[in-house]
Amino acid sequence: MDRKLTLLSVALCASAPAFGQGSDDCASAQAITGSGPFAYDTAGATTDGLPDPICSFFSNDDIFDDVWFSWTAADSGDHILSLCSNTTGDSKIAVYAGACGSAPLACND
C-alpha cells in the first residue's frame, strides 16, 4: 500500500516550529513524515492547484494561495488531518494520492 500522499494546505499549525513551511509548487511539495504539528505559511503563495468539483464550497472549486506538502505516514491505517485551533484565516484542505494534477481524494473548507 502506498502511504505517500500529496497534501494541499495540510493539517498544520501556524504557530508550530518554522521548519515546515510548505512549497508554493505541487511539483516540489515539501516532504514531511510522521505526526505533526507542522508549520505552514501562505504569505506570498500563488495558486497552482487545479479546480475540482469535490472542492466546491460557496460556489468556488479552487484553493487559492496554496502551499504543498508530500506526507509519508509512519504506518498504515486511518489518520486524522486537522488544522490547529489557533489557525487564522479561511482555510481549505485537499488530499491527493500520487502525482500532482490527480483528482483529490477529499476536500474540506
Salt bridges, closest charged atoms under 4 A:
ASP75 OD1 - HIS79 NE2 3.40
